[in-house]
Amino acid sequence: MTRLDSEPLDPLDPADPLDAGREEDLAVERRPRTRRPGRYSVLLHNDDYTTMEFVVHVLVEHFHKSPPEATHVMLQVHYKGVGVAGVYPKEVAETKVAEVTAEARAQGMPLLLTIEAEGGRREAAPGR
């Protein structure tokens, strides 16, 4: 089979002599799959002293909730005893807990935050 110079080459043509054996010459290196970091829920716990307004403030400022969303989570904390502020990788969850706990203590609030792995295992806040 001869080709004329005017015929365009088809890169997918299996009969193309330039592609013959090319696949066998390639070395394909398998790389391990990258694991996604674990996800952790930041939980707010109810107490008798932290004000509802402060909980809403924390949810808006630190967890970027809208005021209606923050109010909904605050009411869950108030009536059910616990509410989810957000779900993050472990390091981010720990940082959020530390920042909010520091602000709560500075305001004289005993607000308790914990983190819980997606599987349901709770961990105490850092420094507790």
Buried (B, 14 or more C-beta within 10 A) or exposed (E): EEEEEEEEEEEEEEEBEEBEEEEEEEEEEEEEEEEEEEBBBBBBBBEEEBEEEBBBBBBBEBBEBEEEBBBBBBBBBEEEEBBBBBBBEBEBBBBBBBBBBEBBEEEEBEBBBBBBBEEEEEBEBEEE
